[in-house]
Amino acid sequence: MLKFTQDHEWLKIDGDIATVGITPHAAKLLGDLVFVELPKVGAKLKKGAPSGVVESVKTASDVYAPLDGEVIEVNQTAADDPAVVSADPTTAGWLYKLRLANTADAETLLDEAAYAKLTA
């Protein structure tokens, strides 16, 4: 299941694990990323709280936790080579994996059609 936030994060949900990244729309607006800060494995995140930072030559932007949960894995490649996030935000450029506290909360997020409408 693919979901989106109004803050331009995407989530690919598989059971109680969500892979999280920034949307292609956000990556395009930011331009070439030069720095990515990821949360720590084991961090407990609350929906809407900053979970990391992506920085381009234009600006820096917080990445927000899309739902409550615990970080179980980070994509070190994204931190080591931020260009991966710019070039491929939804596959190789994912940021972290979150064990969701409540999978039903995902129903409050946007689906692809709603996100497309938001960014049109």
Secondary structure, DSSP 8 states (H G I E B T S, - for coil): -EEE-TTSEEEEEETTEEEEEE-HHHHHHH-SEEEEE---TT-EE-TTSEEEEEEESS-EEEEE-SSSEEEEEE-HHHHH-THHHHH-TTTTT--EEEEES-GGGGGGSB-HHHHHHHH-
